[in-house]
């Protein structure tokens, strides 16, 4: 979240991507950092033990949403 907030504060659009297990924490941290509306997108949890192919599938599943969030920033 800190990286996206840093980019946004410099006028560079970005999207925070994390697993859905961290939704509440991300919302709290974004608000605490002063960027409650920073763009974010979530994928299925967990991700750490996924194969490269599974990670590609997760990325493909949210690609359009990430692109939409960046373009509409």
PyMOL Python script that loads the backbone (N, CA, C, O; Angstrom):
from pymol import cmd

cmd.read_pdbstr("""\
ATOM      1  N   UNK A   1       0.816  -1.183   0.000  1.00  0.00           N
ATOM      2  CA  UNK A   1       0.000   0.000   0.000  1.00  0.00           C
ATOM      3  C   UNK A   1       0.868   1.257   0.000  1.00  0.00           C
ATOM      4  O   UNK A   1       0.526   2.250  -0.643  1.00  0.00           O
ATOM      5  N   UNK A   2       1.973   1.216   0.710  1.00  0.00           N
ATOM      6  CA  UNK A   2       2.841   2.399   0.771  1.00  0.00           C
ATOM      7  C   UNK A   2       3.349   2.782  -0.622  1.00  0.00           C
ATOM      8  O   UNK A   2       3.432   3.969  -0.940  1.00  0.00           O
ATOM      9  N   UNK A   3       3.687   1.800  -1.447  1.00  0.00           N
ATOM     10  CA  UNK A   3       4.199   2.104  -2.791  1.00  0.00           C
ATOM     11  C   UNK A   3       3.137   2.784  -3.645  1.00  0.00           C
ATOM     12  O   UNK A   3       3.429   3.759  -4.337  1.00  0.00           O
ATOM     13  N   UNK A   4       1.909   2.280  -3.601  1.00  0.00           N
ATOM     14  CA  UNK A   4       0.838   2.875  -4.404  1.00  0.00           C
ATOM     15  C   UNK A   4       0.527   4.282  -3.905  1.00  0.00           C
ATOM     16  O   UNK A   4       0.328   5.192  -4.710  1.00  0.00           O
ATOM     17  N   UNK A   5       0.483   4.469  -2.607  1.00  0.00           N
ATOM     18  CA  UNK A   5       0.234   5.801  -2.049  1.00  0.00           C
ATOM     19  C   UNK A   5       1.346   6.758  -2.466  1.00  0.00           C
ATOM     20  O   UNK A   5       1.076   7.912  -2.797  1.00  0.00           O
ATOM     21  N   UNK A   6       2.595   6.289  -2.452  1.00  0.00           N
ATOM     22  CA  UNK A   6       3.710   7.130  -2.887  1.00  0.00           C
ATOM     23  C   UNK A   6       3.547   7.527  -4.348  1.00  0.00           C
ATOM     24  O   UNK A   6       3.721   8.693  -4.699  1.00  0.00           O
ATOM     25  N   UNK A   7       3.214   6.563  -5.198  1.00  0.00           N
ATOM     26  CA  UNK A   7       3.001   6.869  -6.618  1.00  0.00           C
ATOM     27  C   UNK A   7       1.856   7.857  -6.802  1.00  0.00           C
ATOM     28  O   UNK A   7       1.990   8.851  -7.517  1.00  0.00           O
ATOM     29  N   UNK A   8       0.735   7.580  -6.156  1.00  0.00           N
ATOM     30  CA  UNK A   8      -0.430   8.460  -6.275  1.00  0.00           C
ATOM     31  C   UNK A   8      -0.113   9.877  -5.804  1.00  0.00           C
ATOM     32  O   UNK A   8      -0.553  10.848  -6.419  1.00  0.00           O
ATOM     33  N   UNK A   9       0.637  10.000  -4.731  1.00  0.00           N
ATOM     34  CA  UNK A   9       0.965  11.326  -4.218  1.00  0.00           C
ATOM     35  C   UNK A   9       1.851  12.103  -5.189  1.00  0.00           C
ATOM     36  O   UNK A   9       1.911  13.331  -5.126  1.00  0.00           O
ATOM     37  N   UNK A  10       2.541  11.391  -6.089  1.00  0.00           N
ATOM     38  CA  UNK A  10       3.377  12.042  -7.101  1.00  0.00           C
ATOM     39  C   UNK A  10       2.665  12.157  -8.442  1.00  0.00           C
ATOM     40  O   UNK A  10       3.264  12.574  -9.434  1.00  0.00           O
ATOM     41  N   UNK A  11       1.372  11.782  -8.472  1.00  0.00           N
ATOM     42  CA  UNK A  11       0.585  11.910  -9.699  1.00  0.00           C
ATOM     43  C   UNK A  11       0.725  10.747 -10.658  1.00  0.00           C
ATOM     44  O   UNK A  11       0.308  10.844 -11.812  1.00  0.00           O
ATOM     45  N   UNK A  12       1.303   9.649 -10.202  1.00  0.00           N
ATOM     46  CA  UNK A  12       1.461   8.467 -11.049  1.00  0.00           C
ATOM     47  C   UNK A  12       0.354   7.484 -10.685  1.00  0.00           C
ATOM     48  O   UNK A  12       0.318   6.998  -9.555  1.00  0.00           O
ATOM     49  N   UNK A  13      -0.555   7.177 -11.622  1.00  0.00           N
ATOM     50  CA  UNK A  13      -1.636   6.255 -11.287  1.00  0.00           C
ATOM     51  C   UNK A  13      -1.118   4.839 -11.041  1.00  0.00           C
ATOM     52  O   UNK A  13      -0.196   4.373 -11.711  1.00  0.00           O
ATOM     53  N   UNK A  14      -1.718   4.180 -10.083  1.00  0.00           N
ATOM     54  CA  UNK A  14      -1.334   2.815  -9.760  1.00  0.00           C
ATOM     55  C   UNK A  14      -2.503   2.077  -9.140  1.00  0.00           C
ATOM     56  O   UNK A  14      -3.517   2.676  -8.783  1.00  0.00           O
ATOM     57  N   UNK A  15      -2.348   0.771  -9.018  1.00  0.00           N
ATOM     58  CA  UNK A  15      -3.373  -0.079  -8.423  1.00  0.00           C
ATOM     59  C   UNK A  15      -2.697  -1.022  -7.443  1.00  0.00           C
ATOM     60  O   UNK A  15      -1.712  -1.678  -7.783  1.00  0.00           O
ATOM     61  N   UNK A  16      -3.217  -1.089  -6.247  1.00  0.00           N
ATOM     62  CA  UNK A  16      -2.746  -2.007  -5.223  1.00  0.00           C
ATOM     63  C   UNK A  16      -3.422  -3.356  -5.479  1.00  0.00           C
ATOM     64  O   UNK A  16      -4.648  -3.435  -5.548  1.00  0.00           O
ATOM     65  N   UNK A  17      -2.624  -4.409  -5.620  1.00  0.00           N
ATOM     66  CA  UNK A  17      -3.163  -5.757  -5.839  1.00  0.00           C
ATOM     67  C   UNK A  17      -2.698  -6.651  -4.703  1.00  0.00           C
ATOM     68  O   UNK A  17      -1.506  -6.719  -4.401  1.00  0.00           O
ATOM     69  N   UNK A  18      -3.646  -7.335  -4.077  1.00  0.00           N
ATOM     70  CA  UNK A  18      -3.331  -8.237  -2.972  1.00  0.00           C
ATOM     71  C   UNK A  18      -4.374  -9.343  -2.934  1.00  0.00           C
ATOM     72  O   UNK A  18      -5.369  -9.295  -3.658  1.00  0.00           O
ATOM     73  N   UNK A  19      -4.144 -10.328  -2.095  1.00  0.00           N
ATOM     74  CA  UNK A  19      -5.149 -11.380  -1.946  1.00  0.00           C
ATOM     75  C   UNK A  19      -6.273 -10.889  -1.047  1.00  0.00           C
ATOM     76  O   UNK A  19      -6.079 -10.009  -0.208  1.00  0.00           O
ATOM     77  N   UNK A  20      -7.447 -11.470  -1.235  1.00  0.00           N
ATOM     78  CA  UNK A  20      -8.640 -10.996  -0.534  1.00  0.00           C
ATOM     79  C   UNK A  20      -8.559 -11.149   0.982  1.00  0.00           C
ATOM     80  O   UNK A  20      -9.376 -10.572   1.699  1.00  0.00           O
ATOM     81  N   UNK A  21      -7.611 -11.899   1.474  1.00  0.00           N
ATOM     82  CA  UNK A  21      -7.410 -12.032   2.919  1.00  0.00           C
ATOM     83  C   UNK A  21      -7.015 -10.698   3.553  1.00  0.00           C
ATOM     84  O   UNK A  21      -7.189 -10.502   4.756  1.00  0.00           O
ATOM     85  N   UNK A  22      -6.483  -9.785   2.744  1.00  0.00           N
ATOM     86  CA  UNK A  22      -5.947  -8.533   3.262  1.00  0.00           C
ATOM     87  C   UNK A  22      -6.832  -7.321   2.973  1.00  0.00           C
ATOM     88  O   UNK A  22      -6.380  -6.183   3.091  1.00  0.00           O
ATOM     89  N   UNK A  23      -8.076  -7.556   2.600  1.00  0.00           N
ATOM     90  CA  UNK A  23      -8.980  -6.456   2.261  1.00  0.00           C
ATOM     91  C   UNK A  23      -9.159  -5.470   3.421  1.00  0.00           C
ATOM     92  O   UNK A  23      -9.001  -4.263   3.238  1.00  0.00           O
ATOM     93  N   UNK A  24      -9.475  -5.963   4.569  1.00  0.00           N
ATOM     94  CA  UNK A  24      -9.718  -5.100   5.723  1.00  0.00           C
ATOM     95  C   UNK A  24      -8.459  -4.315   6.103  1.00  0.00           C
ATOM     96  O   UNK A  24      -8.522  -3.113   6.361  1.00  0.00           O
ATOM     97  N   UNK A  25      -7.330  -5.000   6.135  1.00  0.00           N
ATOM     98  CA  UNK A  25      -6.073  -4.342   6.469  1.00  0.00           C
ATOM     99  C   UNK A  25      -5.704  -3.281   5.455  1.00  0.00           C
ATOM    100  O   UNK A  25      -5.215  -2.212   5.821  1.00  0.00           O
ATOM    101  N   UNK A  26      -5.935  -3.568   4.172  1.00  0.00           N
ATOM    102  CA  UNK A  26      -5.620  -2.594   3.123  1.00  0.00           C
ATOM    103  C   UNK A  26      -6.508  -1.367   3.249  1.00  0.00           C
ATOM    104  O   UNK A  26      -6.040  -0.239   3.097  1.00  0.00           O
ATOM    105  N   UNK A  27      -7.790  -1.583   3.528  1.00  0.00           N
ATOM    106  CA  UNK A  27      -8.702  -0.445   3.711  1.00  0.00           C
ATOM    107  C   UNK A  27      -8.240   0.434   4.868  1.00  0.00           C
ATOM    108  O   UNK A  27      -8.208   1.659   4.753  1.00  0.00           O
ATOM    109  N   UNK A  28      -7.886  -0.194   5.974  1.00  0.00           N
ATOM    110  CA  UNK A  28      -7.426   0.554   7.146  1.00  0.00           C
ATOM    111  C   UNK A  28      -6.138   1.311   6.868  1.00  0.00           C
ATOM    112  O   UNK A  28      -5.991   2.471   7.254  1.00  0.00           O
ATOM    113  N   UNK A  29      -5.207   0.644   6.195  1.00  0.00           N
ATOM    114  CA  UNK A  29      -3.920   1.277   5.931  1.00  0.00           C
ATOM    115  C   UNK A  29      -4.077   2.427   4.940  1.00  0.00           C
ATOM    116  O   UNK A  29      -3.457   3.477   5.112  1.00  0.00           O
ATOM    117  N   UNK A  30      -4.894   2.243   3.912  1.00  0.00           N
ATOM    118  CA  UNK A  30      -5.110   3.322   2.946  1.00  0.00           C
ATOM    119  C   UNK A  30      -5.691   4.547   3.639  1.00  0.00           C
ATOM    120  O   UNK A  30      -5.272   5.675   3.381  1.00  0.00           O
ATOM    121  N   UNK A  31      -6.652   4.316   4.515  1.00  0.00           N
ATOM    122  CA  UNK A  31      -7.254   5.436   5.253  1.00  0.00           C
ATOM    123  C   UNK A  31      -6.221   6.097   6.164  1.00  0.00           C
ATOM    124  O   UNK A  31      -6.151   7.324   6.235  1.00  0.00           O
ATOM    125  N   UNK A  32      -5.432   5.301   6.851  1.00  0.00           N
ATOM    126  CA  UNK A  32      -4.420   5.838   7.763  1.00  0.00           C
ATOM    127  C   UNK A  32      -3.365   6.650   7.021  1.00  0.00           C
ATOM    128  O   UNK A  32      -2.813   7.602   7.572  1.00  0.00           O
ATOM    129  N   UNK A  33      -3.084   6.281   5.777  1.00  0.00           N
ATOM    130  CA  UNK A  33      -2.090   6.996   4.981  1.00  0.00           C
ATOM    131  C   UNK A  33      -2.681   8.210   4.262  1.00  0.00           C
ATOM    132  O   UNK A  33      -1.969   8.935   3.567  1.00  0.00           O
ATOM    133  N   UNK A  34      -3.985   8.425   4.436  1.00  0.00           N
ATOM    134  CA  UNK A  34      -4.623   9.589   3.836  1.00  0.00           C
ATOM    135  C   UNK A  34      -5.111   9.384   2.419  1.00  0.00           C
ATOM    136  O   UNK A  34      -5.437  10.354   1.735  1.00  0.00           O
ATOM    137  N   UNK A  35      -5.168   8.147   1.962  1.00  0.00           N
ATOM    138  CA  UNK A  35      -5.632   7.839   0.620  1.00  0.00           C
ATOM    139  C   UNK A  35      -6.702   6.747   0.674  1.00  0.00           C
ATOM    140  O   UNK A  35      -6.489   5.650   0.159  1.00  0.00           O
ATOM    141  N   UNK A  36      -7.847   7.035   1.292  1.00  0.00           N
ATOM    142  CA  UNK A  36      -8.862   5.989   1.460  1.00  0.00           C
ATOM    143  C   UNK A  36      -9.443   5.469   0.153  1.00  0.00           C
ATOM    144  O   UNK A  36      -9.998   4.370   0.114  1.00  0.00           O
ATOM    145  N   UNK A  37      -9.320   6.252  -0.922  1.00  0.00           N
ATOM    146  CA  UNK A  37      -9.905   5.839  -2.196  1.00  0.00           C
ATOM    147  C   UNK A  37      -8.875   5.325  -3.195  1.00  0.00           C
ATOM    148  O   UNK A  37      -9.173   5.212  -4.384  1.00  0.00           O
ATOM    149  N   UNK A  38      -7.660   5.010  -2.725  1.00  0.00           N
ATOM    150  CA  UNK A  38      -6.638   4.505  -3.639  1.00  0.00           C
ATOM    151  C   UNK A  38      -7.175   3.242  -4.326  1.00  0.00           C
ATOM    152  O   UNK A  38      -7.830   2.414  -3.693  1.00  0.00           O
ATOM    153  N   UNK A  39      -6.892   3.109  -5.610  1.00  0.00           N
ATOM    154  CA  UNK A  39      -7.395   1.969  -6.386  1.00  0.00           C
ATOM    155  C   UNK A  39      -6.803   0.668  -5.867  1.00  0.00           C
ATOM    156  O   UNK A  39      -5.607   0.577  -5.590  1.00  0.00           O
ATOM    157  N   UNK A  40      -7.659  -0.331  -5.743  1.00  0.00           N
ATOM    158  CA  UNK A  40      -7.184  -1.632  -5.280  1.00  0.00           C
ATOM    159  C   UNK A  40      -7.992  -2.737  -5.929  1.00  0.00           C
ATOM    160  O   UNK A  40      -9.146  -2.556  -6.318  1.00  0.00           O
ATOM    161  N   UNK A  41      -7.350  -3.882  -6.031  1.00  0.00           N
ATOM    162  CA  UNK A  41      -7.953  -5.050  -6.662  1.00  0.00           C
ATOM    163  C   UNK A  41      -7.474  -6.278  -5.892  1.00  0.00           C
ATOM    164  O   UNK A  41      -6.319  -6.346  -5.470  1.00  0.00           O
ATOM    165  N   UNK A  42      -8.359  -7.235  -5.718  1.00  0.00           N
ATOM    166  CA  UNK A  42      -8.015  -8.405  -4.914  1.00  0.00           C
ATOM    167  C   UNK A  42      -8.141  -9.689  -5.716  1.00  0.00           C
ATOM    168  O   UNK A  42      -8.993  -9.815  -6.595  1.00  0.00           O
ATOM    169  N   UNK A  43      -7.278 -10.633  -5.396  1.00  0.00           N
ATOM    170  CA  UNK A  43      -7.298 -11.969  -6.004  1.00  0.00           C
ATOM    171  C   UNK A  43      -7.530 -12.992  -4.897  1.00  0.00           C
ATOM    172  O   UNK A  43      -7.450 -12.672  -3.711  1.00  0.00           O
ATOM    173  N   UNK A  44      -7.816 -14.221  -5.302  1.00  0.00           N
ATOM    174  CA  UNK A  44      -8.082 -15.288  -4.333  1.00  0.00           C
ATOM    175  C   UNK A  44      -6.848 -15.569  -3.476  1.00  0.00           C
ATOM    176  O   UNK A  44      -5.712 -15.521  -3.949  1.00  0.00           O
ATOM    177  N   UNK A  45      -7.102 -15.857  -2.226  1.00  0.00           N
ATOM    178  CA  UNK A  45      -6.056 -16.193  -1.260  1.00  0.00           C
ATOM    179  C   UNK A  45      -5.986 -17.705  -1.126  1.00  0.00           C
ATOM    180  O   UNK A  45      -7.023 -18.356  -1.258  1.00  0.00           O
ATOM    181  N   UNK A  46      -4.848 -18.294  -0.875  1.00  0.00           N
ATOM    182  CA  UNK A  46      -3.507 -17.713  -0.747  1.00  0.00           C
ATOM    183  C   UNK A  46      -2.814 -17.647  -2.101  1.00  0.00           C
ATOM    184  O   UNK A  46      -3.270 -18.251  -3.072  1.00  0.00           O
ATOM    185  N   UNK A  47      -1.711 -16.911  -2.160  1.00  0.00           N
ATOM    186  CA  UNK A  47      -0.948 -16.845  -3.408  1.00  0.00           C
ATOM    187  C   UNK A  47       0.460 -17.404  -3.277  1.00  0.00           C
ATOM    188  O   UNK A  47       1.071 -17.759  -4.286  1.00  0.00           O
ATOM    189  N   UNK A  48       0.990 -17.493  -2.068  1.00  0.00           N
ATOM    190  CA  UNK A  48       2.405 -17.840  -1.905  1.00  0.00           C
ATOM    191  C   UNK A  48       2.774 -19.233  -2.399  1.00  0.00           C
ATOM    192  O   UNK A  48       3.925 -19.451  -2.777  1.00  0.00           O
ATOM    193  N   UNK A  49       1.847 -20.179  -2.412  1.00  0.00           N
ATOM    194  CA  UNK A  49       2.182 -21.534  -2.843  1.00  0.00           C
ATOM    195  C   UNK A  49       1.693 -21.860  -4.249  1.00  0.00           C
ATOM    196  O   UNK A  49       1.704 -23.025  -4.648  1.00  0.00           O
ATOM    197  N   UNK A  50       1.276 -20.880  -4.986  1.00  0.00           N
ATOM    198  CA  UNK A  50       0.743 -21.122  -6.330  1.00  0.00           C
ATOM    199  C   UNK A  50       1.873 -21.305  -7.344  1.00  0.00           C
ATOM    200  O   UNK A  50       2.965 -20.754  -7.204  1.00  0.00           O
ATOM    201  N   UNK A  51       1.567 -22.089  -8.356  1.00  0.00           N
ATOM    202  CA  UNK A  51       2.524 -22.306  -9.439  1.00  0.00           C
ATOM    203  C   UNK A  51       2.550 -21.060 -10.329  1.00  0.00           C
ATOM    204  O   UNK A  51       1.697 -20.180 -10.212  1.00  0.00           O
ATOM    205  N   UNK A  52       3.533 -21.004 -11.209  1.00  0.00           N
ATOM    206  CA  UNK A  52       3.600 -19.887 -12.155  1.00  0.00           C
ATOM    207  C   UNK A  52       2.328 -19.828 -12.993  1.00  0.00           C
ATOM    208  O   UNK A  52       1.799 -18.745 -13.244  1.00  0.00           O
ATOM    209  N   UNK A  53       1.843 -20.966 -13.419  1.00  0.00           N
ATOM    210  CA  UNK A  53       0.625 -21.010 -14.223  1.00  0.00           C
ATOM    211  C   UNK A  53      -0.586 -20.511 -13.460  1.00  0.00           C
ATOM    212  O   UNK A  53      -1.426 -19.799 -14.011  1.00  0.00           O
ATOM    213  N   UNK A  54      -0.675 -20.880 -12.203  1.00  0.00           N
ATOM    214  CA  UNK A  54      -1.787 -20.396 -11.372  1.00  0.00           C
ATOM    215  C   UNK A  54      -1.701 -18.890 -11.158  1.00  0.00           C
ATOM    216  O   UNK A  54      -2.721 -18.201 -11.148  1.00  0.00           O
ATOM    217  N   UNK A  55      -0.487 -18.382 -10.988  1.00  0.00           N
ATOM    218  CA  UNK A  55      -0.316 -16.937 -10.829  1.00  0.00           C
ATOM    219  C   UNK A  55      -0.694 -16.199 -12.112  1.00  0.00           C
ATOM    220  O   UNK A  55      -1.313 -15.135 -12.057  1.00  0.00           O
ATOM    221  N   UNK A  56      -0.327 -16.756 -13.260  1.00  0.00           N
ATOM    222  CA  UNK A  56      -0.724 -16.146 -14.533  1.00  0.00           C
ATOM    223  C   UNK A  56      -2.243 -16.121 -14.658  1.00  0.00           C
ATOM    224  O   UNK A  56      -2.815 -15.134 -15.120  1.00  0.00           O
ATOM    225  N   UNK A  57      -2.890 -17.198 -14.250  1.00  0.00           N
ATOM    226  CA  UNK A  57      -4.355 -17.256 -14.321  1.00  0.00           C
ATOM    227  C   UNK A  57      -4.984 -16.199 -13.410  1.00  0.00           C
ATOM    228  O   UNK A  57      -5.955 -15.549 -13.799  1.00  0.00           O
ATOM    229  N   UNK A  58      -4.440 -16.022 -12.204  1.00  0.00           N
ATOM    230  CA  UNK A  58      -4.942 -14.978 -11.312  1.00  0.00           C
ATOM    231  C   UNK A  58      -4.761 -13.601 -11.942  1.00  0.00           C
ATOM    232  O   UNK A  58      -5.667 -12.768 -11.905  1.00  0.00           O
ATOM    233  N   UNK A  59      -3.592 -13.370 -12.515  1.00  0.00           N
ATOM    234  CA  UNK A  59      -3.315 -12.075 -13.147  1.00  0.00           C
ATOM    235  C   UNK A  59      -4.250 -11.834 -14.325  1.00  0.00           C
ATOM    236  O   UNK A  59      -4.776 -10.733 -14.488  1.00  0.00           O
ATOM    237  N   UNK A  60      -4.458 -12.848 -15.138  1.00  0.00           N
ATOM    238  CA  UNK A  60      -5.358 -12.712 -16.290  1.00  0.00           C
ATOM    239  C   UNK A  60      -6.785 -12.422 -15.837  1.00  0.00           C
ATOM    240  O   UNK A  60      -7.509 -11.671 -16.492  1.00  0.00           O
ATOM    241  N   UNK A  61      -7.185 -13.015 -14.721  1.00  0.00           N
ATOM    242  CA  UNK A  61      -8.547 -12.844 -14.224  1.00  0.00           C
ATOM    243  C   UNK A  61      -8.821 -11.404 -13.779  1.00  0.00           C
ATOM    244  O   UNK A  61      -9.966 -10.954 -13.840  1.00  0.00           O
ATOM    245  N   UNK A  62      -7.805 -10.681 -13.339  1.00  0.00           N
ATOM    246  CA  UNK A  62      -8.013  -9.300 -12.866  1.00  0.00           C
ATOM    247  C   UNK A  62      -7.420  -8.250 -13.797  1.00  0.00           C
ATOM    248  O   UNK A  62      -7.519  -7.056 -13.512  1.00  0.00           O
ATOM    249  N   UNK A  63      -6.814  -8.659 -14.887  1.00  0.00           N
ATOM    250  CA  UNK A  63      -6.144  -7.710 -15.780  1.00  0.00           C
ATOM    251  C   UNK A  63      -7.070  -6.586 -16.230  1.00  0.00           C
ATOM    252  O   UNK A  63      -6.706  -5.413 -16.146  1.00  0.00           O
ATOM    253  N   UNK A  64      -8.271  -6.934 -16.709  1.00  0.00           N
ATOM    254  CA  UNK A  64      -9.192  -5.906 -17.197  1.00  0.00           C
ATOM    255  C   UNK A  64      -9.577  -4.933 -16.089  1.00  0.00           C
ATOM    256  O   UNK A  64      -9.701  -3.733 -16.333  1.00  0.00           O
ATOM    257  N   UNK A  65      -9.767  -5.441 -14.877  1.00  0.00           N
ATOM    258  CA  UNK A  65     -10.115  -4.580 -13.746  1.00  0.00           C
ATOM    259  C   UNK A  65      -8.960  -3.646 -13.400  1.00  0.00           C
ATOM    260  O   UNK A  65      -9.180  -2.462 -13.149  1.00  0.00           O
ATOM    261  N   UNK A  66      -7.741  -4.160 -13.383  1.00  0.00           N
ATOM    262  CA  UNK A  66      -6.570  -3.318 -13.089  1.00  0.00           C
ATOM    263  C   UNK A  66      -6.419  -2.247 -14.152  1.00  0.00           C
ATOM    264  O   UNK A  66      -6.185  -1.081 -13.835  1.00  0.00           O
ATOM    265  N   UNK A  67      -6.550  -2.632 -15.397  1.00  0.00           N
ATOM    266  CA  UNK A  67      -6.450  -1.659 -16.495  1.00  0.00           C
ATOM    267  C   UNK A  67      -7.532  -0.584 -16.374  1.00  0.00           C
ATOM    268  O   UNK A  67      -7.252   0.601 -16.555  1.00  0.00           O
ATOM    269  N   UNK A  68      -8.757  -0.989 -16.070  1.00  0.00           N
ATOM    270  CA  UNK A  68      -9.855  -0.032 -15.908  1.00  0.00           C
ATOM    271  C   UNK A  68      -9.549   0.938 -14.767  1.00  0.00           C
ATOM    272  O   UNK A  68      -9.776   2.140 -14.902  1.00  0.00           O
ATOM    273  N   UNK A  69      -9.044   0.435 -13.664  1.00  0.00           N
ATOM    274  CA  UNK A  69      -8.732   1.289 -12.524  1.00  0.00           C
ATOM    275  C   UNK A  69      -7.620   2.288 -12.845  1.00  0.00           C
ATOM    276  O   UNK A  69      -7.672   3.435 -12.402  1.00  0.00           O
ATOM    277  N   UNK A  70      -6.624   1.861 -13.605  1.00  0.00           N
ATOM    278  CA  UNK A  70      -5.525   2.768 -13.961  1.00  0.00           C
ATOM    279  C   UNK A  70      -6.011   3.833 -14.946  1.00  0.00           C
ATOM    280  O   UNK A  70      -5.700   5.015 -14.796  1.00  0.00           O
ATOM    281  N   UNK A  71      -6.762   3.413 -15.937  1.00  0.00           N
ATOM    282  CA  UNK A  71      -7.230   4.348 -16.954  1.00  0.00           C
ATOM    283  C   UNK A  71      -8.186   5.376 -16.354  1.00  0.00           C
ATOM    284  O   UNK A  71      -8.190   6.534 -16.773  1.00  0.00           O
ATOM    285  N   UNK A  72      -8.980   4.972 -15.398  1.00  0.00           N
ATOM    286  CA  UNK A  72      -9.973   5.879 -14.795  1.00  0.00           C
ATOM    287  C   UNK A  72      -9.417   6.623 -13.592  1.00  0.00           C
ATOM    288  O   UNK A  72     -10.166   7.292 -12.880  1.00  0.00           O
ATOM    289  N   UNK A  73      -8.117   6.517 -13.355  1.00  0.00           N
ATOM    290  CA  UNK A  73      -7.504   7.185 -12.191  1.00  0.00           C
ATOM    291  C   UNK A  73      -7.477   8.676 -12.380  1.00  0.00           C
ATOM    292  O   UNK A  73      -7.000   9.400 -11.507  1.00  0.00           O
TER     293      UNK A  73
END
""", "prot")
cmd.dss("prot")
cmd.show_as("cartoon", "prot")
cmd.util.cbc("prot")
cmd.orient("prot")
